[in-house]
Every structure is written in C-alpha cells, then in structure tokens.
Amino acid sequence: MKDITSENRVRIVHLEDDPGDKELVHETLAAGDLNFSVHHVATRAAFTAALHSGPIDLILSDFALPAFDGLSALAIARELRPDVPFVLVSGTMGEEAAIESLRNGATDYVLKHRLSRLVPAVRRALEEAAERKTRRDAEASLARERGFLLALLDSLEVGVVACDDQGRLTLINPATREMHGFGPGPISHEQWRAKPRLWTADGRTPLSPDEFPLNRTLAGEEMRNVEITIRRENGDLRAVLVGGRPIIDAAGGKLGAVIALHDVTERKELERQFRQSQKMEAMGALAAGVAHDFNNLLTAIMGYGELLRARLEPGSEALADADEVLSAADRAARLTRQLLAFTRQQVLEPRVLNLNDVITDVDKMLRRLIGEDVDLLTVAAANLGQVKADPGQLEQVLMNLAVNARDAMEKGGKLTIETGNVDFDAATAQEHLDLKPGPYVMLAVSDTGCGMTEEVAARIFEPFFTTKGVGKGTGLGLSTVHGIVKQSGGHTEVYSEIGHGTTFKIYLPRVEAAVESKRRPSPEVERHEGTESILLVEDDASIRRVLSQALRLRGYTVLEVSDGSEALSVLQRPERVDLLVTDVVMPLMSGPELAERVAPLRPGLRTLFISGYTDHALVHQGLRREGSAFLQKPFSPDLLARKIREVLDSGRRRAA
C-alpha cells in the first residue's frame, strides 16, 4: 500500500499536559521518518478550538489529564471531526479503558512505555482513514450517478419498469405511472399484479399474467415493438409499444428484467386520421371523375328532355313521361352536387354573412323537414361574429344535419341549433389535425336521438357510408357537410353517446368585415331570350347540339365548335360574337387557356365557363378575368339561358 505519510505533511493535533511526554512523542514521530506538523494543546478549550481551526489528519490524545480525560476528548472529536483518526497515547490506561475507547470510536491506543508502536499505529490509522475516504468518495459518486440516472428516468416520456430475478419490482418511473393511471407513492408487486390493466392491442381481451411483458422478458424473451393496450381505471385506453429483455450479468447470470413502454396513442390517432384523409382523397378523386362524366350525361338528358317537353301537347301522357324524366334527372343532379360538395370541387360564391341570419332564413324549411314530433330550439348568440361563406351551401349543411338528426329520433325529440364565438389558442388547435389558432364562429346542431358508437362515429363522414336501411339514405349527407365546411376553411367535430344523442360542432373562421347584402337578380334576368351571337365551345357532341338548339329557339345566333383551336379560328374572322360559352376541361386546350388567348383578339369579350368537374386551378384561373362567370353542370337549357342573359346584361350595364 502507498505510504501517504512520506509524501504529504500529516497535520496532527496533540492533546498532552506533560511537556516531557509531549517531547518524547514528537521525537518518536520524527525518528519514524514521518512528515508532520503538530498543534499542541493541553486543555479542553484549546483542544476544542484546535478542532475548529483548520484541516486535521490525526489526533493524538493522552488518556488522563487534569479536569479532562481521553474519553471526553474522544467524544468531542467524534462530534466535531468524525472522520479524523483518534489515537490514545497513555501511560496509565488499563485494558478495560482501552476496550471502552475503541468501542466509542478510537482508532487505536499506544502505551507510553511502548512508544515503538506509535509510528506503525499512526501509519495504519492514516491509511485506514484514506481508505475510508476513498470508499466514501466512491459511494458519493455512485449516489450521484444513481441520482442522475433516477432523475433521467423520471424525466423520460418513455415508461421504464424493472424487476429482480424473483419478479419483484425494483423500478417504475413516473411515465409508467402516468400510462397506467397510478397515483403517487410506492407501488408494490402485489399492487402491480392486483388488477389486470394490460390488454391486447385491440383493447378487448385482458392479458394473462404469463403474457405480461415484464414476465415474458423475465422468462428469457426479448420483445421488440409489441403493441398492447393499457386500460386505466377511468376507462381510458392507451396504445403502447413495448420492448424489453432480461438483465444479464457479466457471468451470464440473470439479474432480472427491464421493459420500456412507448405511449403511441396520439401517434396512432394521427395515423388513423391520415389514413382516413388519404382514403377520403382517393374516394374524392373517384367521385369527382364520376360526377364529371355523369354531369355531362345529365346535361344532355335535361336538355333534350326540356326540348321534348316543349314540343308535346299539354295534358298528353308523353308530357307526363317527359316530366318524370326531368324529375329523375333533377334528383340525379342533386346527387352529383353532393358528390362535388364531398370532394370540395364546387365553385363557391362566398360573402360575408351572419350565421344567425342563415338559420332564420331556413327556419320554416327546417321545421317542415323535421316534422311536428321534433321540437326545434334555436339558441342564437348575441354579438355573433361574421364568417365568409356561400350562404346556399351553409343552408345545405343545416338541412343535411337536421335530416340526419330527425332520422336519429324516430319517436321524436329535441333538435337544438346553437351559435357562438370561439377562440382557439395554439395548444387547443394542436389537438386537431387541420385547425389553426384564431377566432372562429361555432355552429352546433344537437339531437336527443339514439346516438352512435365510436366505430360508427369514426366513419360518418365517409361517402356512401350509412346506418340506414336499403333505399333510406345515400350516405352522402354528412360527407357533403364535411366537404362544404372544409372548402369554406372550417372544421367539423362530432360528439355522440349511445342513448344520449349526438352533437355536431362546426367551426368557421371569423372575419372582421361588415355583412354583405343579399344579391338579388335584376328584373332583366327574367327575360330569357336574346338576339346576340354566342360562340359555344364544347367537346361533347350531344351537349353541344342540345345547347345550340335550345339557344337558337330563344333567338340567339349560335356558332358551335368542338375545341379551342376551332374557336380561335372563328374569332379571327370578322364575325360578330357577343359571348364566349366554353367548357372548362377539354382536350388540347382548356377553357381558361382559350379565354386567355381570346383576350388579345376580342378585348372585352365576356366569357361564361361551364363544367361538370371544377378543377380549382383551372376555374379560378378563368374567373380571375373581368367579365367571366361560371355555371356548374348539370343544368337545364332554361337555366343556361337565364345565366347567359345575366352575363350579357351585366356587361351592358357596365359599358353604360
């Protein structure tokens, strides 16, 4: 062992009242080749003061002193300097006193007539003290490391649980407590196993003790990303990924097991929403494509049906049949409009409005829809903020929600429509996938109906999903609501409980602007006929023929072409053209592209876009031009004539 007394000066406090004995002890120490310095004291007060004075490596004390003794000095030293070695040096110390002193904490004792033992005793005492200090330092370092490790485990969002080789819990961090819903305080092994909180991934079947992750790893299994469900006492379910392995020492012995638990509940919800969004987008693309082709067919059906009806004699059976055809076409047109609402492919006509006014406007219609056995209650907030939206689409939202609520209350009930101002901060907005912080206006529609299960509520906005019987619903009502609200920049939430009804909450961005007055058609719009010249560009031959025929019957001159290139050729000739009516989606050249190329040839020429599929980029590109308008397919020839008259007359008013 390293001799610490030869390298470092040993600072000694020597309690001795006899000057001769003091010199003898000092000479003995010097003869033993010790590097030391001595602070000599002879009284209790001086001894106590010396212990307070500074660093001390060793205490030497006589056993018998006037009005003072070695055991009293030992007691003071153990209180003030418990880590400093204490060696008694006495000529009168008996065996019993020696044993008593050692029992009370003395390091050693040396008799004055055998001072040859003094230097070895001092060296041994100093070495033992150094070893104790090294051990204390190591223990303190270990305690710090353990404290750091525990603090680290406490700060982790990952749950950590460990046990010894007998399965007794040795560690459970706060994240684990949070996942399981445990309160503060220690958790015993019995408490851990007392109630089955661990279930299969689907949350339907409790795990047996042999299936508990900690028990599986203790049995020697290594687990990676095993999904389980934690069911808390309050009924909340947490989806958890578990990994774990046995704890093995260097010799291969099993010390216990440890598992890590990752709470992935929020991540799984986001993944579910993302998958739902992808599914909705895919179905939306399919629905929009179907709607485009179907709208073209319906435009032709409605057009030829109206032409046929005009040629038939009033009261004839054929006229009744034509009316049925047009009625069926109109129902099909409403279906395609719902498809486009779901896919957010409509061209909206938004204006600043107050939701309370919209509710008032449709109040009578809603009461007719829901019937007399449903009590309609409106709770309109005072000082309600404004929103910018298409009023017709919001009316559609209210009617669809009212019909859905009516069907959920077969024996009658209460339907409540409520409005209010809501402000979402960043923390609240983060809980929703597509909601930004800021001011909103809330529209809530609540019923006292049968309610829905979580599984049904998760699918209600899917197109064609319905819980109604065959022939009792298209499954597009709520998907239409979802699409309209999305396209208006809003957000929809649903709250439902079996037997306690359902509440739909719609949040639309609040705007700081005055309410815009309702747009009323001018009296001139009622006149459907005209003598102007119209250039009709439509790639579908059947639609082109029926629209041309219908417009000519109303007095218009119609130049019909099938694509943009032919249209440009016509416009390069000196023929009169008062209005360009063009389809939006066409091969080779789109309608908006045609309008851009027409502008230099015919400055100021007004354009009416028609389409069964509203690609936002194409339509908005065209509608940015002054003098442009849009008409959604399918439409009847009469509606087309009304729109044409409106566009032409508005252009004439501006020119005047």
Secondary structure, 3 states (H helix, E strand, C coil): CCCHHHHCCEEEEEECCCHHHHHHHHHHHHHCCCCEEEEEECCHHHHHHHHHHCCCCEEEECCEECCEEHHHHHHHHHHHCCCCCEEEEECCCCHHHHHHHHHCCCCEEEEHHHHHHHHHHHHHHHHHHHHHHHHHHHHHHHHHHHHHHHHHHHHCCCEEEEEECCCCEEEECHHHHHHHCCCCCCCCHHHHHHCCCEECCCCCCECCHHHCHHHHHHCCCCEEEEEEEEECCCCCEEEEEEEEEEEECCCCCEEEEEEEEEECHHHHHHHHHHHHHHHHHHHHHHHHHHHHHHHHHHHHHHHHHHHHHHHCCCCCHHHHHHHHHHHHHHHHHHHHHHHHHHCCCCCCCCEEECHHHHHHHCHHHHHHHHCCCEEEEEECCCCCCEEEECHHHHHHHHHHHHHHHHHHCCCCEEEEEEEEEEEECHHHHHCCCCCCCEEEEEEEEEECCCCCCHHHHCCCCCCCCCCCCCCCCCCCHHHHHHHHHHHCCCEEEEEECCCCCEEEEEEEEEECCCCCCCCCCCHHHHCCCCCCEEEEECCCHHHHHHHHHHHHHCCCEEEEECCHHHHHHHHCCCCCCCEEEEECCCCCCCHHHHHHHHHHHCCCCEEEEEECCCCHHHHHHHHCCCCEEEEECCCCHHHHHHHHHHHHHHHHHHHC
